Amino acid sequence: MSSTAIQEMQTAVDSMNLLNTQIASAAEEQSAVSESIAENIENINQVSHSTEATSVEMSNTSEQIATLADDIHNMINQFEEAISHS
């Protein structure tokens, strides 16, 4: 084998090694991004459940306030009727 052929093979092997290094680096970056995306999705899921629970609580509180407002309105009407009959 001539030294030129050996040199060409060495250059080709070096190029393949460089490509392998670049591919491995890109795979590591993709893995890190995938993990970050998975964490963000989990965070969104947790916030979504928390928001749902808060919405239910606010709805229940609103219903209680509406009931109390009706009670107050009825008491005022009863008071006004009692005064007008006095």
PyMOL commands that set and color helices and strands:
alter all, ss='L'
color gray80, all
select helices_A, chain A and resi 3-84
alter helices_A, ss='H'
color red, helices_A
deselect
rebuild
show_as cartoon
